[in-house]
Amino acid sequence: FELATDIAKKIPDIDQRSLAFADLAIAYATAGKIELAKSTAERIEEADNKAWALTEIGSTLAATGDKEAAIVVLESAAKIMTTLDDETSSYRLGSLAAAFANAGSVDRGLELAEKTKRSSIVVRDIAYALALAGKAEQAEEVADTVEGGKAYILRGHVDAFRNRGEFDRAVSTAMIIESPHALAAALCE
C-alpha cells in the first residue's frame, strides 16, 4: 500500500491521481483497513471518484455488518453526488442507492433511485441486492414497483444459493425465471 500511495501522490494529472487514490481507498476497505480507506478517500480531488470510493467503502462496511458506519459513509457520498452533473450523478446514484439498500436503508436507496434517469434499472438493482442478502419480502415489495423486477429477485436468489454452494437449488430457482435474457444471465454467472 505504501508504494501505491507514493506512486499516486506523484501522478500529475488530477483525473488519474484521483482515480488512483479511489482505487487505493477501495483496496484498503477490501483489506479491512477502514480508517485508512476513509483517510485516503479524503485525498481524492475529483468529486466523482471520491463519491465512488465512499460508496464502495460504505458497501464494504455494510457487508461486514457495520450498517450504522456504512450509512454515515454513504451519506457523505450522497452529499458529494449533489455537486455532480446529471449524467455523472445518474450513473453513480444507482450504485449508491443499492449500497443504501444493502446497509438496511431501503427507503433512502429508493429515494435516490427516483432521482436518476435510470430509476427502473436502479430499483431492479436494489431488489436484486435485497434478494441476494436474503431479504425476500423486502425484495418482493421493491420489485413489484417496476416492470421486470421479479427476474432480478430470482437472480439474487440464484446468486445467493450459488454463493452458499447450493448449486441444485440455484439451477432450479433459475429455471423459474421467465425472461430468456435474465435466465441466461443467471445461468452464466
PyMOL commands that set and color helices and strands:
alter all, ss='L'
color gray80, all
select helices_A, chain A and resi 2-9+14-30+34-42+47-63+67-81+86-102+106-114+119-132+136-143+149-163+167-174+180-188
alter helices_A, ss='H'
color red, helices_A
deselect
rebuild
show_as cartoon
